[in-house]
Amino acid sequence: MGSQGGFGQSKEFLDLIKSIGEARSKAEEDRIVINEIDILKKRIIEPDIPKRKMKEYIMRLVYVEMLGHDASFGYIHAVKMTHDDNLHLKRTGYLAVTLFLNEDHDLIILIVNTIQKDLKSDNYLVVCAALNAVCKLINEETIPAVLPQVVDLLGHTKEAVRKKAVMALHRFHQKSPSSVSHLVANFRKRLCDNDPGVMGSTLCPLYDIILADVNSYKDLVVSFVSILKQVAERRLPKSYDYHQMPAPFIQIKLLKILAVLGSGDKKASEQMYTIVGDIMRKSDSSSNIGNAILYECICCVSSIHPNPKVLESAADAVAKFLKNDSHNLKYLGIDALGRLIKISAEIAEQHQLAVIDCLEDPDDTLKRKTFELLYKMTKPSNVEVIVDRMIDYMMSINDNHYKTEIASRCVELAEQFAPSNQWFIQTMNKVFEHAGDLVNLKVAHNLMRLIAEGFGEEDDTADSQLRSSAVESYLRIMGEPKLPSAFLQVICWVLGEYGTADGKYSASYITGKISDIAEAHSTDDKVKAYAVSALMKVYSFEIAAGRKVDILPECQSFIEELLASNSTDLQQRAYELQSVVGLDARAVESIMPMDASCEDIEVDRELSFLNGYVQESLNKGAQPYIPENERSGAISISNFSIEEQHGSSGHSLRFEAYELPKPSVPSRPPAVSSTELVPVPEPTYHREFHEAVAPKLSVSGTGSSEIKLRLDGVQKKWGKQTYSSSSPSTSDSDPHKTRNGATQRDVPSSLSSKARDVSYDSRRQQEEINPEKQKLAASLFGGASKSEKRPVAGHKASRPNTHTTDKSHAEKSGPSDVGAVKASPQPPPDLLDMGEPTSISNATSVDPFRQLEGLLDLNEGTTAPGSSSAPKAPDFMSLYGDTSFTGQNMETANLLSTGSGDANLISGISHAPDRNGHGTGSAVTLTTQLSKGPNTKEALEKDALVRQMGVTPATQNPNLFKDLLG
């Protein structure tokens, strides 16, 4: 425990303080504190710790917390100490709690009752300790719990309690103004308190309240002036003096309040002139606190209604500051002068030499403050000098933040007080050259507009001289290194518009310079865009003037480079340039008029110039345009999804039964090449299909009341490959094994599963790869197959137009597919075919991947190229194209995780015969899609939906849709 040290503390505690003070590095200090934390964690949980020792432990925790380490393990002990009846322990507990906790801490709730009890204590020291905690720990929610007690303490007999009560109410006002809005009268009363400390503490909340509502407190001007006069006349006790100045902090606060109340109010200001002038005369400039009062008087004079005598006194005070050798006082003088010149600009002229001295001072802070003063006192007569000094200073600093501020000020002053346009252009050139990309882009557009508009008068000669001088300056500057992008854009624009206007420079010279700019900044697309537009302007003006255009080789190579650019904007500009160069002079003159950049362009938002063409088309039988919001048949995917979300958010559970769907009219799509993947048409709502299927499914069963799916002899698709012992459908002599009603070659199961994995991975990669990778894949595998043009599974179309879409798709895709078969008797290999060993009897009609999956019989005949109406079964699986699994459907989808033979349901569907007994092409396409699709989860959900429909097999390897298809 250590022996007893000085001040009643243990030697261990004193050694801790000494070691922390003697630590030579942060690492050593952290090591000491961490060791102390380990000791305190063991000591603080010991039973029956004496209160004196617990107090020391809490103080040591305060050191730990102040040095930036976590002492949360001891917070609860500090809270417990606030409950102690001993004054020293209670004050120690309050001190620790105010340092440890914030107003939103969970332990605050344990302190509120203690604070309420202590606020009613007879010992004013306990009350003061509780008020200190109130200012730090009470949040907006707990203010009502302690507000009545704090208000009652405003009438306490002890001035210290009243002062702290005012401070607590001020804190409440800062946190929640509405909670103390009815207590403003109490602040007015405390302003007349007999104790100067209470009166001074009231000034702080009153200042905040007056800032929010000035007009409501104009009547207090007389009171504030009277108090300030009493303070200045030293009527307060000597204990309030500071460096022989009477209550200086009360004076400063009163001057701030008077400045707010007298702003724009001549009557109120007249009551302040006398006392403010007296304070400035009596102030002691030999001390910092005296200078602080003097500076606050100047700020007050600059805010209230001006008075010549008071302004003269303020100017004399500023002169004292500027003539002082202290940089701090010079800084005060520059800041005060900046306030006074808003009232009278003549005051600054009296201190020109002092301001110049501050501008050349090596102190960077003082120099920046001086530039702020110069910015405020700029006018047309001195703008050139001030802006030049600002630019010189901007060149000498490396602080980008302040350089940006200086550049923006230079631009603002140049735009506001420029004596001539030539000077403005030269100044902007300097700003762009030295500030670089820190200049706002609006400055570049303003500069281009100024050059285009000229002087705004009818003097064309002056405008042409301005533009010629701009061209010459830019031709001279463009060779400088590291010019900013915005400035280069301005240069290209000016050279394109006015480079050949005066005839001083030839078109070849100007275009060569523009080409040099584009070549030097080949990575900046914006500069290249401005450059190619400038070339088009120069060539257009030459063609319009009847002169022959000679395109330089470097310009031609630049244009050819842009024609193959990845940027569509640059490509378009290059193609426009090629087109314009090939036109005659009359057309070019109308397209690119000379010096027409500032002409107003009227935009016809109604496109009335197309009315004749539209009317002519309507007369010929064209359909009128229907606005998107009036189209009843088209519903976008996004709107449908939003409606679905809003519909589901309206209620959590739906207990009504699903409606049975109506049968959809089957459409006969045209025959297509078997090497192509037929896109599954967008279905109508699947409930239409469900209504027609449900009655027939009940007849197709074996007559039993309970319908079950027989899984005898069905292969497991997930897990180990096994067959039921009762499977009678396999034959060793048959080279083609029948599985789930599908004829398939004898291919090893590992090869088949590998093919499925490869097909899925390939399909996923096909969706994710970029065009460059597609080109690479085409070169590696001999070209992309037509199946790549298949829409990605899962993309939705508009639901109400399903049949129309399917019909139009069948009409459009038939001829194109036939033509494709005729043009390429042997199509390129499918990219999804990763080289599995399969024998293909006819490459033009049999998909090798389908053959590998066992989903297509090799004995099927080749689809004739000319046959567009091959018999096909209705595409009942099209309902999978758009299915939203919500509600009960999600529960059904979850059942998919069990059951070894459920996956064969899709296989049975894929080989459901039509009326002639042939496998349906749509089903084959669906099976291929499921096995080769980009998302296995979608395939599982579709399988679950079919099982939800209640389809029951009637035989061992059933044709599930036999009855359904008639």
FIROGU-583673 format. One record per residue (C-alpha): x, z, y; residue in one letter. Coordinates in pm, whole numbers, padded with zeros to 5 digits, always signed. Example, Ala and Ser with C-alpha at 12.3 -4.5 7.8 and 13.67 -1.06 7.14 Angstrom:
BEGIN
+01230+00780-00450a;+01367+00714-00106s;
This chain:
BEGIN
+00000+00000+00000m;+00297+00044+00229g;+00383+00328+00456s;+00215+00394+00790q;+00337+00177+01077g;+00270+00176+01450g;-00075+00151+01613f;-00238+00306+01307g;-00174+00000+01091q;+00015-00020+00765s;+00371-00142+00751k;+00257-00424+00525e;+00029-00558+00798f;+00301-00535+01061l;+00545-00714+00831d;+00292-00994+00788l;+00264-01041+01165i;+00641-01031+01202k;+00704-01283+00923s;+00449-01525+01068i;+00611-01503+01408g;+00957-01564+01262e;+00854-01862+01047a;+01074-02162+01127r;+00848-02432+00987s;+00485-02498+00907k;+00566-02504+00534a;+00717-02156+00552e;+00418-02029+00747e;+00178-02178+00489d;+00373-02014+00209r;+00343-01675+00378i;-00030-01717+00439v;-00102-01838+00084i;+00082-01537-00053n;-00125-01314+00175e;-00447-01479+00051i;-00352-01399-00310d;-00289-01036-00217i;-00616-01000-00025l;-00821-01157-00305k;-00701-00881-00537k;-00720-00594-00288r;-01059-00670-00134i;-01249-00644-00465i;-01109-00305-00557e;-01371-00028-00583p;-01403+00251-00331d;-01184+00098-00060i;-01153+00329+00242p;-01318+00198+00556k;-00992+00213+00744r;-00829-00009+00480k;-01124-00251+00476m;-01096-00284+00852k;-00729-00380+00812e;-00813-00630+00540y;-01072-00793+00768i;-00812-00817+01045m;-00568-00979+00804r;-00842-01226+00706l;-00879-01310+01075v;-00509-01404+01083y;-00554-01618+00773v;-00853-01797+00924e;-00686-01854+01262m;-00384-02013+01094l;-00606-02278+00937g;-00660-02145+00584h;-00979-02064+00401d;-01082-01700+00400a;-01440-01751+00283s;-01395-01507-00002f;-01400-01225+00255g;-01688-01339+00479y;-01941-01117+00309i;-01726-00809+00367h;-01717-00885+00741a;-02097-00917+00738v;-02123-00579+00563k;-01897-00422+00823m;-02143-00517+01102t;-02393-00282+00935h;-02162+00017+00966d;-02257+00299+01204d;-01900+00351+01319n;-01846+00177+01655l;-01492+00058+01579h;-01590-00083+01242l;-01904-00248+01383k;-01713-00416+01666r;-01447-00531+01420t;-01718-00673+01196g;-01885-00857+01485y;-01549-00994+01599l;-01467-01124+01251a;-01812-01270+01195v;-01807-01462+01524t;-01472-01612+01420l;-01564-01681+01057f;-01920-01816+01075l;-02100-02088+01265n;-02463-02090+01369e;-02573-02285+01059d;-02393-02072+00800h;-02597-01931+00512d;-02490-01574+00589l;-02648-01579+00937i;-02977-01463+00789i;-02807-01136+00688l;-02699-01064+01045i;-03021-01128+01239v;-03180-00795+01147n;-02862-00609+01231t;-02845-00781+01572i;-03208-00695+01644q;-03140-00330+01563k;-02818-00316+01766d;-02983-00475+02072l;-03205-00166+02088k;-02917+00078+02052s;-02860+00353+02304d;-02487+00285+02304n;-02426+00003+02549y;-02101-00088+02372l;-02298-00163+02056v;-02542-00368+02264v;-02256-00565+02420c;-02109-00636+02077a;-02447-00762+01956a;-02489-00983+02266l;-02147-01135+02202n;-02260-01223+01849a;-02586-01364+01985v;-02400-01613+02205c;-02201-01741+01908k;-02425-01714+01602l;-02790-01752+01705i;-02918-02106+01652n;-03232-02278+01777e;-03443-02153+01487e;-03350-01787+01530t;-03378-01776+01910i;-03739-01647+01903p;-03628-01354+01684a;-03398-01207+01951v;-03530-01355+02276l;-03764-01066+02369p;-03489-00805+02327q;-03243-01013+02534v;-03498-01053+02816v;-03559-00679+02818d;-03186-00619+02856l;-03188-00798+03193l;-03311-00469+03336g;-03054-00251+03160h;-02887+00019+03364t;-02538-00102+03275k;-02416-00407+03467e;-02206-00523+03170a;-02519-00542+02955v;-02712-00733+03224r;-02424-00977+03266k;-02401-01045+02891k;-02780-01080+02870a;-02766-01353+03139v;-02487-01523+02945m;-02698-01509+02626a;-02995-01668+02804l;-02766-01937+02939h;-02655-02008+02583r;-03019-02030+02474f;-03082-02280+02753h;-02793-02495+02635q;-02920-02492+02275k;-03293-02524+02346s;-03399-02560+02712p;-03766-02536+02622s;-03720-02189+02475s;-03621-02037+02813v;-03802-02268+03053s;-04045-01986+03138h;-03759-01750+03225l;-03621-01936+03531v;-03771-01669+03757a;-03549-01412+03587n;-03241-01611+03692f;-03364-01614+04052r;-03404-01235+04041k;-03059-01178+03896r;-02919-01384+04186l;-02999-01081+04402c;-02847-00829+04163d;-02647-00549+04319n;-02350-00618+04096d;-02142-00925+04196p;-02054-00983+03829g;-02419-01025+03732v;-02478-01248+04036m;-02176-01461+03949g;-02285-01499+03587s;-02626-01620+03709t;-02467-01908+03900l;-02369-02085+03575c;-02721-02124+03427p;-02863-02202+03773l;-02611-02485+03816y;-02724-02647+03490d;-03091-02601+03579i;-03043-02747+03930i;-02866-03053+03789l;-03177-03124+03581a;-03424-03077+03869d;-03274-03067+04219v;-03591-03079+04428n;-03739-02765+04272s;-03452-02550+04400y;-03404-02675+04756k;-03538-02341+04877d;-03232-02165+04734l;-02992-02338+04977v;-03025-02054+05228v;-02955-01794+04959s;-02649-01976+04828f;-02509-02024+05181v;-02565-01654+05254s;-02386-01547+04935i;-02095-01784+05005l;-02065-01647+05359k;-02052-01288+05232q;-01788-01380+04977v;-01576-01564+05237a;-01600-01264+05472e;-01458-01042+05197r;-01766-00822+05163r;-01716-00802+04787l;-01510-00525+04627p;-01136-00575+04612k;-01152-00590+04235s;-01290-00944+04263y;-00992-01074+04462d;-00747-01306+04291y;-00414-01377+04460h;-00558-01239+04782q;-00849-01483+04769m;-01195-01320+04767p;-01384-01401+04445a;-01244-01757+04426p;-01434-01855+04111f;-01764-01754+04264i;-01676-01963+04571q;-01597-02267+04357i;-01924-02241+04164k;-02125-02199+04487l;-01957-02506+04641l;-02048-02710+04332k;-02412-02602+04361i;-02425-02679+04735l;-02279-03024+04674a;-02566-03100+04434v;-02836-02961+04661l;-02703-03133+04976g;-02658-03479+04826s;-02874-03721+05025g;-03048-03435+05209d;-02953-03415+05577k;-03158-03102+05646k;-03001-02907+05362a;-02654-03039+05450s;-02679-02915+05808e;-02703-02559+05679q;-02375-02600+05490m;-02144-02751+05754y;-02045-02422+05917t;-01957-02226+05607i;-01774-02517+05443v;-01567-02574+05757g;-01482-02202+05778d;-01364-02193+05417i;-01138-02496+05469m;-00979-02333+05775r;-00929-01997+05606k;-00804-02127+05275s;-00449-02040+05176d;-00265-02353+05071s;+00035-02158+04946s;-00135-02066+04615s;-00290-02276+04347n;-00622-02095+04368i;-00636-02158+04744g;-00571-02530+04686n;-00843-02530+04421a;-01096-02395+04672i;-00979-02647+04932l;-01017-02935+04685y;-01369-02818+04597e;-01457-02811+04966c;-01346-03175+04998i;-01561-03267+04698c;-01857-03091+04858c;-01803-03273+05189v;-01790-03609+05010s;-02124-03537+04838s;-02341-03398+05119i;-02464-03589+05423h;-02153-03679+05630p;-02054-03494+05943n;-01764-03619+06162p;-01605-03279+06226k;-01624-03172+05864v;-01486-03512+05755l;-01193-03468+05993e;-01117-03127+05843s;-01134-03277+05496a;-00895-03559+05598a;-00647-03300+05727d;-00667-03117+05397a;-00599-03444+05211v;-00295-03502+05430a;-00159-03161+05327k;-00194-03254+04963f;-00029-03596+04998l;+00269-03460+05197k;+00341-03191+04941n;+00631-03238+04703d;+00429-03120+04403s;+00297-03399+04186h;-00006-03190+04104n;-00105-03158+04469l;-00038-03527+04529k;-00267-03602+04238y;-00535-03384+04403l;-00480-03564+04732g;-00518-03912+04576i;-00835-03806+04393d;-00981-03643+04707a;-00895-03949+04916l;-01077-04168+04667g;-01387-03956+04723r;-01366-03967+05101l;-01318-04342+05139i;-01666-04391+04996k;-01792-04237+05320i;-01530-04367+05564s;-01277-04632+05467a;-01077-04561+05782e;-00951-04234+05634i;-00742-04424+05379a;-00567-04625+05653e;-00426-04304+05795q;-00243-04236+05470h;-00110-04581+05380q;+00254-04476+05355l;+00170-04173+05145a;-00032-04389+04907v;+00255-04640+04878i;+00492-04355+04799d;+00263-04239+04522c;+00242-04597+04393l;+00620-04609+04357e;+00649-04260+04212d;+00805-04245+03865p;+00527-04015+03748d;+00303-04247+03547d;-00007-04028+03575t;+00019-04021+03954l;+00074-04397+03960k;-00239-04462+03755r;-00442-04238+03980k;-00310-04430+04280t;-00420-04760+04128f;-00769-04612+04090e;-00759-04534+04461l;-00644-04887+04545l;-00924-05028+04332y;-01177-04830+04537k;-01032-04931+04874m;-00996-05304+04802t;-01143-05551+05052k;-01091-05923+05130p;-00800-05850+05362s;-00590-05659+05108n;-00707-05798+04775v;-00401-06020+04729e;-00151-05737+04767v;-00346-05492+04551i;-00409-05739+04269v;-00045-05851+04269d;+00072-05490+04241r;-00174-05430+03960m;-00051-05733+03769i;+00311-05626+03816d;+00226-05281+03685y;+00032-05432+03393m;+00342-05628+03294m;+00553-05312+03287s;+00338-05099+03054i;+00285-05116+02680n;-00035-04913+02656d;-00292-05170+02545n;-00584-04946+02634h;-00478-04903+02995y;-00356-05263+03012k;-00710-05373+02921t;-00850-05154+03198e;-00605-05291+03456i;-00681-05650+03351a;-01057-05598+03383s;-01009-05447+03730r;-00792-05736+03841c;-01053-05983+03723v;-01332-05792+03894e;-01148-05772+04226l;-01047-06138+04210a;-01403-06249+04144e;-01537-06026+04421q;-01283-06071+04703f;-01094-06394+04622a;-00980-06556+04950p;-00965-06902+04790s;-01037-07071+04460n;-00673-07173+04417q;-00567-06812+04443w;-00835-06712+04197f;-00717-06968+03942i;-00355-06861+03980q;-00451-06496+03946t;-00655-06564+03632m;-00363-06756+03488n;-00137-06456+03541k;-00391-06217+03390v;-00437-06436+03083f;-00065-06491+03047e;+00031-06123+03057h;-00278-05949+02919a;-00328-06192+02632g;-00627-06136+02406d;-00710-05811+02585l;-00904-06011+02845v;-01278-06035+02793n;-01404-06377+02679l;-01655-06380+02964k;-01363-06415+03203v;-01267-06745+03042a;-01620-06883+03077h;-01640-06767+03438n;-01312-06944+03511l;-01434-07269+03356m;-01759-07246+03549r;-01574-07191+03876l;-01352-07493+03821i;-01653-07707+03733a;-01868-07594+04027e;-01586-07606+04281g;-01642-07452+04622f;-02018-07491+04595g;-02026-07715+04902e;-02052-08089+04958e;-01678-08126+05010d;-01579-08337+04710d;-01221-08366+04832t;-01168-07992+04820a;-01323-07977+04473d;-01099-08253+04342s;-00793-08081+04489q;-00896-07759+04317l;-00927-07932+03981r;-00603-08123+04026s;-00419-07802+04104s;-00574-07642+03794a;-00459-07935+03576v;-00107-07918+03714e;-00084-07542+03666s;-00210-07566+03308y;+00030-07848+03220l;+00307-07625+03345r;+00186-07308+03169i;+00095-07458+02832m;+00458-07456+02725g;+00478-07078+02749e;+00495-06895+02415p;+00226-06658+02286k;-00060-06772+02505l;-00393-06609+02411p;-00659-06806+02233s;-00913-06775+02515a;-00664-06912+02767f;-00579-07206+02541l;-00948-07287+02517q;-00967-07294+02897v;-00660-07522+02914i;-00804-07768+02661c;-01138-07775+02840w;-00984-07837+03183v;-00750-08108+03054l;-01039-08280+02878g;-01268-08270+03179e;-01027-08339+03464y;-00692-08437+03311g;-00731-08805+03406t;-00979-08763+03692a;-00738-08822+03980d;-00539-09095+03804g;-00212-08903+03836k;-00174-08863+03460y;-00245-09127+03199s;-00480-09076+02908a;-00192-09104+02660s;-00001-08827+02835y;-00301-08592+02848i;-00403-08657+02485t;-00045-08600+02375g;-00041-08262+02548k;-00374-08169+02391i;-00244-08270+02051s;+00063-08054+02106d;-00160-07754+02174i;-00359-07813+01856a;-00044-07860+01651e;+00117-07544+01788a;-00194-07340+01702h;-00299-07500+01376s;-00445-07177+01240t;-00687-07121+01527d;-01008-07312+01459d;-01152-07240+01804k;-00851-07392+01979v;-00866-07697+01751k;-01236-07735+01824a;-01174-07731+02199y;-00883-07973+02149a;-01081-08235+01957v;-01366-08209+02211s;-01113-08261+02490a;-00980-08572+02313l;-01333-08709+02285m;-01388-08657+02658k;-01064-08831+02754v;-01134-09129+02528y;-01495-09147+02646s;-01393-09156+03011f;-01142-09431+02935e;-01400-09640+02748i;-01659-09587+03023a;-01403-09705+03280a;-01348-10025+03081g;-00992-09943+02980r;-00853-09990+02633k;-00808-09676+02429v;-00476-09633+02252d;-00491-09342+02010i;-00148-09192+01964l;-00022-09147+01606p;-00015-08768+01642e;-00372-08772+01771c;-00480-08996+01483q;-00321-08765+01228s;-00486-08467+01395f;-00826-08636+01375i;-00774-08730+01009e;-00678-08373+00934e;-01003-08247+01085l;-01207-08503+00892l;-01098-08326+00573a;-01120-07976+00717s;-01301-07697+00538n;-01477-07610+00865s;-01800-07803+00905t;-01780-07757+01281d;-01439-07925+01302l;-01554-08200+01065q;-01858-08271+01278q;-01652-08288+01597r;-01403-08525+01434a;-01677-08756+01305y;-01844-08754+01645e;-01512-08856+01800l;-01478-09146+01558q;-01832-09260+01633s;-01792-09238+02010v;-01466-09435+02009v;-01642-09722+01833g;-01924-09756+02089l;-01941-09982+02393d;-01882-09868+02749a;-02249-09843+02846r;-02340-09622+02551a;-02038-09400+02599v;-02115-09352+02967e;-02466-09235+02887s;-02344-09005+02609i;-02048-08851+02793m;-02111-08869+03170p;-01824-08789+03401m;-01818-08435+03549d;-02159-08339+03413a;-02065-08000+03269s;-02261-07808+03532c;-02578-08013+03522e;-02885-07825+03413d;-03013-07917+03069i;-03385-07894+03010e;-03461-07799+02654v;-03788-07938+02520d;-03887-07668+02276r;-04206-07854+02179e;-04008-08170+02086l;-04258-08383+02277s;-04036-08690+02246f;-04136-08707+01880l;-04510-08723+01949n;-04523-09099+01916g;-04339-09101+01586y;-04559-08820+01449v;-04880-08996+01551q;-04763-09321+01395e;-04686-09142+01069s;-05025-08972+01068l;-05197-09306+01117n;-05013-09436+00811k;-05149-09153+00599g;-04884-08883+00628a;-04991-08526+00583q;-05004-08314+00902p;-04758-08029+00936y;-04894-07687+00848i;-04711-07385+00994p;-04554-07157+00741e;-04775-06861+00829n;-05088-07070+00769e;-04993-07207+00429r;-05221-07046+00171s;-05047-07178-00136g;-04686-07081-00069a;-04569-06726-00102i;-04201-06663-00065s;-04014-06454-00314i;-03910-06205-00051s;-04268-06156+00073n;-04390-06113-00281f;-04123-05855-00352s;-04209-05667-00032i;-04578-05667-00118e;-04497-05543-00465e;-04288-05260-00325q;-04555-05160-00075h;-04818-05179-00345g;-04624-04954-00578s;-04541-04706-00305s;-04906-04650-00224g;-04965-04456-00546h;-04735-04320-00811s;-04935-04386-01130l;-05183-04657-01228r;-05434-04562-01495f;-05651-04873-01501e;-05602-05121-01785a;-05420-05447-01735y;-05637-05753-01700e;-05632-06004-01984l;-05478-06334-01872p;-05652-06667-01881k;-05506-06954-02086p;-05285-07193-01898s;-05327-07566-01940v;-05029-07693-02142p;-04836-07974-01985s;-04638-08232-02175r;-04299-08265-02015p;-04114-08597-02064p;-03851-08628-02332a;-03505-08543-02224v;-03165-08571-02379s;-03104-08297-02631s;-02769-08220-02475t;-02942-08095-02163e;-03092-07753-02118l;-03453-07800-02018v;-03538-07563-01732p;-03822-07330-01819v;-04107-07407-01579p;-04237-07129-01360e;-04540-06971-01530p;-04870-06880-01387t;-04959-06519-01407y;-04908-06413-01766h;-05237-06230-01776r;-05411-06573-01784e;-05229-06642-02108f;-05304-06300-02248h;-05681-06337-02225e;-05680-06645-02446a;-05428-06514-02693v;-05588-06178-02760a;-05905-06303-02938p;-05712-06545-03159k;-05454-06289-03261l;-05724-06073-03411s;-05833-06364-03632v;-05485-06468-03736s;-05416-06146-03925g;-05479-06079-04293t;-05803-05905-04224g;-05676-05554-04212s;-05792-05331-03932s;-05438-05214-03859e;-05198-05489-03755i;-04831-05431-03830k;-04520-05639-03806l;-04362-05696-04150r;-03988-05676-04147l;-03916-05755-04514d;-03617-05985-04548g;-03555-05995-04175v;-03194-05983-04062q;-03086-05714-03817k;-02965-05862-03493k;-02809-05537-03373w;-02592-05330-03599g;-02460-05423-03940k;-02596-05742-04100q;-02820-05640-04393t;-03113-05789-04578y;-03401-05620-04748s;-03383-05621-05126s;-03725-05783-05142s;-03621-06099-04958s;-03738-06390-05177p;-03667-06667-04932s;-03292-06711-04984t;-03152-06954-05239s;-02793-06993-05347d;-02837-07359-05434s;-02967-07456-05093d;-02685-07541-04851p;-02920-07469-04561h;-03028-07102-04558k;-03361-07014-04408t;-03359-06708-04188r;-03670-06595-04001n;-03827-06933-04051g;-03534-07122-03899a;-03320-07373-04087t;-02951-07308-04034q;-02620-07422-04180r;-02415-07182-04384d;-02200-07050-04102v;-02020-06714-04129p;-02198-06437-03941s;-01885-06345-03747s;-01856-06703-03626l;-02218-06709-03518s;-02191-06380-03327s;-01866-06497-03173k;-02037-06812-03054a;-02313-06610-02895r;-02060-06392-02715d;-01868-06696-02600v;-02185-06861-02478s;-02285-06554-02278y;-01941-06508-02124d;-01918-06876-02042s;-02259-06878-01881r;-02172-06571-01674r;-01844-06722-01561q;-02025-07044-01477q;-02243-06858-01230e;-01963-06660-01067e;-01677-06910-01034i;-01616-07087-00706n;-01601-07466-00662p;-01223-07478-00694e;-01242-07305-01030k;-01519-07544-01136q;-01292-07837-01062k;-01016-07674-01262l;-01253-07613-01552a;-01367-07975-01541a;-01008-08098-01562s;-00932-07866-01854l;-01242-07943-02062f;-01293-08307-01971g;-01570-08272-01716g;-01877-08060-01662a;-02177-08121-01885s;-02523-08191-01758k;-02632-07851-01870s;-02450-07706-01570e;-02724-07849-01350k;-02976-07622-01516r;-03125-07364-01280p;-02999-07012-01325v;-03234-06801-01531a;-03430-06554-01332g;-03479-06762-01014h;-03838-06756-00909k;-04056-07023-00754a;-04382-06988-00568s;-04643-06870-00811r;-04960-07040-00690p;-04802-07387-00709n;-04676-07355-01066t;-04872-07640-01223h;-04806-07869-00934t;-04438-07791-00949t;-04423-07847-01323d;-04605-08175-01293k;-04388-08306-01015s;-04081-08188-01198h;-04187-08374-01509a;-04250-08690-01311e;-03917-08673-01133k;-03692-08559-01414s;-03810-08811-01673g;-03672-09135-01528p;-03349-08975-01413s;-03285-08830-01755d;-03351-09163-01927v;-03118-09335-01693g;-02854-09077-01760a;-02880-09137-02134v;-02846-09511-02092k;-02550-09483-01859a;-02349-09250-02081s;-02400-09313-02453p;-02159-09030-02528q;-02200-08749-02277p;-01905-08525-02188p;-01869-08212-02398p;-02055-07900-02294d;-01836-07647-02114l;-02015-07374-02302l;-01891-07522-02630d;-01563-07339-02679m;-01448-07554-02967g;-01626-07399-03265e;-01602-07610-03583p;-01939-07784-03620t;-02017-08129-03750s;-02234-08332-03514i;-02425-08623-03654s;-02528-08776-03324n;-02354-08666-03004a;-02612-08823-02778t;-02910-08633-02913s;-02783-08313-03073v;-02642-08021-02877d;-02346-07880-03077p;-02412-07533-02940f;-02769-07537-03062r;-02637-07653-03396q;-02397-07360-03402l;-02676-07116-03321e;-02894-07255-03600g;-03173-07321-03354l;-03208-07698-03408l;-03243-07883-03735d;-02978-08151-03782l;-03232-08373-03951n;-03443-08400-03640e;-03457-08747-03506g;-03279-08852-03193t;-03498-08869-02889t;-03538-09225-02786a;-03405-09296-02440p;-03712-09480-02339g;-03969-09240-02472s;-04094-09021-02193s;-04387-08868-02381s;-04246-08717-02696a;-04495-08480-02855p;-04415-08124-02766k;-04599-07798-02807a;-04730-07619-02503p;-04467-07405-02340d;-04614-07060-02397f;-04278-06894-02345m;-04282-06999-01980s;-04444-06668-01907l;-04096-06519-01935y;-03986-06692-01618g;-04131-06426-01395d;-04203-06086-01541t;-04187-05761-01352s;-04140-05460-01577f;-04320-05178-01410t;-04552-04905-01525g;-04645-04942-01891q;-04423-05247-01934n;-04112-05038-01868m;-04221-04796-02138e;-04259-05085-02380t;-03918-05220-02284a;-03763-04887-02372n;-03890-04920-02729l;-03646-05202-02785l;-03357-04967-02852s;-03489-04895-03206t;-03597-05115-03493g;-03367-05331-03691s;-03583-05639-03729g;-03760-05661-03398d;-03514-05909-03262a;-03629-06168-03515n;-03954-06196-03326l;-03789-06433-03080i;-03643-06634-03367s;-03989-06677-03514g;-04128-06782-03182i;-03855-07039-03138s;-03965-07223-03455h;-04341-07197-03419a;-04476-07536-03529p;-04711-07742-03329d;-05013-07913-03474r;-04797-08171-03653n;-04571-07903-03797g;-04270-07983-03586h;-04069-07724-03396g;-04152-07711-03031t;-03894-07828-02787g;-03983-07564-02533s;-03931-07290-02784a;-03593-07431-02880v;-03500-07442-02516t;-03611-07083-02473l;-03406-06965-02769t;-03105-07147-02636t;-03166-06988-02302q;-03190-06644-02454l;-02876-06682-02657s;-02680-06847-02379k;-02836-06680-02078g;-02638-06491-01818p;-02812-06160-01876n;-02859-05991-02212t;-03089-05734-02057k;-03336-06006-01957e;-03347-06132-02315a;-03419-05782-02445l;-03694-05730-02190e;-03855-06061-02283k;-03848-05964-02650d;-04017-05637-02563a;-04289-05820-02371l;-04373-06039-02671v;-04400-05733-02892r;-04623-05574-02631q;-04866-05866-02660m;-04951-05748-03011g;-04835-06055-03203v;-04834-05972-03576t;-04668-06183-03851p;-04893-06287-04137a;-04622-06379-04389t;-04268-06287-04474q;-04113-06543-04237n;-04413-06608-04016p;-04483-06884-03773n;-04614-06646-03515l;-04796-06894-03297f;-04947-07104-03573k;-05299-06982-03508d;-05240-06977-03139l;-05146-07344-03128l;-05444-07446-03334g;
